[in-house]
Amino acid sequence: MPGRLHLPQVEQLLRAQENFIVCNRGVILNMDKVLRLNSDCFEMLDGTRLPVRQKDKNTLFAQFTQYQFRHMRREL
């Protein structure tokens, strides 16, 4: 049986993909599944609300916005 991956290892693997972001301690989300970013949380397509780390709110908002624009350009 292969060894288990710990959260920091999973986080490192997912951060290598542009669509994953860490929005709070222990919370990694797929930006393809985000409906919107509110002032205190990411709202997912299924209605789940994931908290935003307040000290990084502006950085997270910028990363999410940039990802959306890159994604929209690919669809055109």
Secondary structure, 3 states (H helix, E strand, C coil): CCCCCCHHHHHHHHHCCCCEEEEECCEEEEHHHEEEECCCEEEECCCCEEECCHHHHHHHHHHHHHHHHHHHHHHC
